[in-house]
Amino acid sequence: MTFTDLSEPTSHLTAPKAPSEFTNPLKPLNDASDLISPTYWVNEILSMALGFNPKEKAQEYFAGDWEEYSKCSEAWGNLAKLCSEVSKNIDSGNKFLDKTWDGNAADAAYAYFKNIAEKCDELHSELNALKDEYFVIAEGVWSTAEVVGTILSQIGDLAATAAISAAAGTLLSFTGWGAAVGYGLAATQILQIIEEWGKLTKTVNDFQLVFHLGMATLGTIGGGIATKFAEFPLPKNPYDNPVVN
């Protein structure tokens, strides 16, 4: 008896690629920092306002190979497709066999293969859930980095304005009025820089909460998959037809 599979499940076992929407989270940070002129006064302003380099600190928040992480989404999706097609092939063969085989052994075999097909379908659903969750986390990293990049650009603009004001105040220090205006404007910009950095850290902290929830979800789904593999139906004994010598 010859069985013909409906599809070739192993065709999905290909190297995963990063989603088309993927953007390296460091890119918007680097693009923003390119606008920050590394002059003496700008560095002085940032040092007074924050005490550290905002670009380097922001990069620490997004350290890691997020491109490789994003590929996990497609990898789990490919495995989900494989399980779905394995299920369909088993179900098709089982129904075909049932038409030509009767008896207790036939009934037991039908129930056994039906159970396997159902387990593969369950794995398909769980693996698809993993795919979706990995994508949500990766997408969250990209979108958060874009917001952070925008804030870094704003910090750069404020630092540049403050640097010009402070430099002007120094140049005009021979007049009390010029120094007061220059340094006063610089101080205002510094306060705004601190405020913008607060927005940046809040953005990152908000995403970290989402990230930790996502990781907890991944752990739950992964545990469910491990349980299904452990409970995967295997024959207790090899089939032995007493009619066959």
Secondary structure, 3 states (H helix, E strand, C coil): CCCCCCCCHHHHCCCCCCCCCCCCCHHHHHHHHCCCCCCHHHHHHHHHHCCCCHHHHHHHHCCCCHHHHHHHHHHHHHHHHHHHHHHHHHHHHHHHHHCCCCCHHHHHHHHHHHHHHHHHHHHHHHHHHHHHHHHHHHHHHHHHHHHHHHHHHHHHHHHHHHHHHHHHHHHCCCCHHHHHHHHHHHHHHHHHHHHHHHHHHHHHHHHHHHHHHHHHHHHHHHHHHHHHHHCCCCCCCCCCCCCCC
